[in-house]
Amino acid sequence: MAKPYPEEFRHDVVSVARKHEAPLAQIAKDFGISEGTLNNWLKRADVEDGVRPGVTRVDAAELRELKKRNRLLEQENEILRRAAAFFARELPPK
């Protein structure tokens, strides 16, 4: 598993890479990360800045929360549906 880097470190590396003062391979080597990792960070930063289309971290977090809430509501709805069916069988016919 990839080791996590602090957000501030990522931000600093991306800002240095965006200055285009050295090749990306050299910047990655200087900071002790792989070139692929640097490319991923640059792509993610472009998405976060609105330069490139994609889902931002805020949007992804909101989507996760909405999906979680939707799952919970579906479970609650299923419980209520089963309870209504159970009690409907218990009622005497009119």
C-alpha positions in Angstrom: 0.0 0.0 0.0 1.2 3.5 -0.8 2.4 5.5 2.1 0.3 8.5 2.9 1.9 11.9 2.5 0.7 15.0 4.3 -1.5 17.3 2.3 0.9 20.2 2.8 3.7 18.2 1.4 1.6 17.3 -1.7 0.6 20.9 -2.2 4.3 22.0 -2.0 5.4 19.4 -4.5 2.6 20.3 -6.9 3.4 24.0 -6.7 7.1 23.3 -7.4 6.1 21.1 -10.4 3.8 23.7 -11.8 6.6 26.2 -12.0 8.2 24.0 -14.8 11.7 24.8 -13.6 12.8 21.2 -13.8 11.6 18.0 -15.5 8.9 16.1 -13.5 11.2 13.1 -13.1 13.8 15.3 -11.4 11.3 16.9 -9.1 9.9 13.5 -8.1 13.4 12.2 -7.4 14.2 15.3 -5.4 11.1 14.9 -3.2 11.6 11.1 -2.9 8.4 10.1 -4.7 7.7 8.3 -7.9 7.0 10.1 -11.1 3.7 8.4 -11.4 2.7 9.7 -8.0 3.6 13.2 -9.0 1.6 12.9 -12.1 -1.4 11.7 -10.1 -1.1 14.6 -7.7 -0.9 17.0 -10.6 -4.0 15.6 -12.2 -5.9 15.6 -8.8 -4.8 19.3 -8.3 -6.1 20.2 -11.7 -9.4 18.6 -10.9 -9.6 20.4 -7.5 -8.7 23.7 -9.2 -11.3 23.3 -11.9 -8.8 23.1 -14.7 -9.7 19.5 -15.6 -13.1 17.9 -15.4 -13.6 15.4 -12.7 -15.0 14.8 -9.2 -13.5 17.0 -6.5 -12.8 15.6 -3.0 -15.7 17.7 -1.6 -18.1 16.3 -4.2 -16.8 12.7 -3.7 -17.4 13.0 0.1 -20.8 14.5 -0.4 -21.7 11.7 -2.8 -20.5 9.0 -0.3 -22.6 10.6 2.4 -25.7 10.7 0.1 -25.2 7.1 -0.9 -24.9 6.1 2.7 -28.1 8.0 3.6 -29.9 6.5 0.7 -29.0 3.0 1.8 -30.2 3.7 5.3 -33.5 5.1 4.0 -34.0 2.1 1.7 -33.4 -0.2 4.7 -35.9 1.7 6.8 -38.4 1.6 4.0 -38.1 -2.1 3.7 -38.6 -2.6 7.4 -41.7 -0.5 7.3 -43.0 -2.4 4.3 -42.5 -5.7 6.1 -44.1 -4.4 9.2 -47.2 -3.2 7.3 -47.5 -6.6 5.6 -47.2 -8.4 8.9 -49.9 -6.3 10.6 -52.1 -6.4 7.6 -52.3 -10.2 7.9 -53.2 -9.9 11.6 -56.3 -7.8 10.9 -59.6 -9.6 10.8 -61.5 -9.3 7.5 -64.4 -6.8 7.5 
